[in-house]
Amino acid sequence: MTIKRSLAIRGHRTSITLEDAFWLRLTMVAEEAGRSTADYVALIDETRDPETNLSSAIRVHLLEDALARIGNTKKDAAL
């Protein structure tokens, strides 16, 4: 299920729409990094391409993180 969630990042409210599996993974990765979910989303927001919406940037970030954890690189994962 896809759910819209509101967060405060860098002092302003924003909303993201993520499937439950992505939300769960996002909270786990944030916790592993010792950050709140909102703080971790702020880091993703700071580094994303301005033409990419935040929800998509989060999904891509989590995919790249998962691939890195299993030893693949962006180059190796290209289709």
C-alpha positions as CSV (number, residue, x, y, z in Angstrom):
1,M,0.0,0.0,0.0
2,T,1.2,3.5,-0.8
3,I,0.8,6.0,2.0
4,K,1.4,9.8,2.1
5,R,3.4,10.8,5.1
6,S,4.3,14.3,6.4
7,L,7.7,15.2,7.7
8,A,9.5,18.3,8.8
9,I,12.9,18.7,7.1
10,R,15.1,21.7,7.7
11,G,12.3,23.6,9.3
12,H,9.6,23.1,6.7
13,R,6.8,20.5,6.3
14,T,6.9,18.3,3.3
15,S,5.1,15.1,2.3
16,I,6.3,12.0,0.7
17,T,4.4,9.1,-0.8
18,L,6.0,5.7,-0.3
19,E,5.0,2.1,-0.4
20,D,5.1,0.4,3.0
21,A,8.2,-1.6,2.1
22,F,10.1,1.6,1.2
23,W,8.9,3.3,4.4
24,L,10.0,0.4,6.6
25,R,13.4,0.2,4.9
26,L,13.8,4.0,5.2
27,T,13.2,4.0,8.9
28,M,15.6,1.0,9.3
29,V,18.4,2.6,7.3
30,A,17.9,5.9,9.2
31,E,18.1,4.1,12.5
32,E,21.2,2.3,11.5
33,A,22.8,5.6,10.6
34,G,21.9,7.0,14.1
35,R,19.4,9.6,12.6
36,S,15.8,10.3,12.8
37,T,13.8,9.4,9.6
38,A,13.2,13.1,9.0
39,D,16.9,13.9,9.3
40,Y,17.8,11.1,7.0
41,V,15.3,12.3,4.4
42,A,16.8,15.8,4.7
43,L,20.2,14.3,3.7
44,I,18.6,12.6,0.7
45,D,16.9,15.8,-0.2
46,E,20.1,17.8,-0.1
47,T,21.8,15.5,-2.6
48,R,19.0,14.7,-5.0
49,D,18.7,16.1,-8.5
50,P,16.4,19.1,-8.3
51,E,14.3,17.7,-11.2
52,T,13.7,14.4,-9.2
53,N,10.8,14.4,-6.8
54,L,11.7,13.6,-3.2
55,S,9.7,10.3,-3.0
56,S,11.5,9.0,-6.1
57,A,14.9,10.2,-4.8
58,I,14.2,8.2,-1.6
59,R,13.4,5.0,-3.6
60,V,16.5,5.3,-5.7
61,H,18.6,6.0,-2.6
62,L,17.3,2.9,-0.9
63,L,17.8,0.8,-4.0
64,E,21.4,2.0,-4.3
65,D,22.0,1.4,-0.6
66,A,20.6,-2.2,-0.9
67,L,22.8,-2.9,-4.0
68,A,25.9,-1.5,-2.2
69,R,25.2,-3.8,0.7
70,I,25.2,-6.9,-1.5
71,G,28.3,-5.7,-3.3
72,N,26.9,-4.4,-6.5
73,T,27.7,-0.9,-7.9
74,K,25.7,1.4,-10.0
75,K,27.7,0.2,-13.0
76,D,27.1,-3.4,-12.2
77,A,23.4,-2.9,-11.7
78,A,22.8,-1.1,-15.0
79,L,20.3,-2.8,-17.2
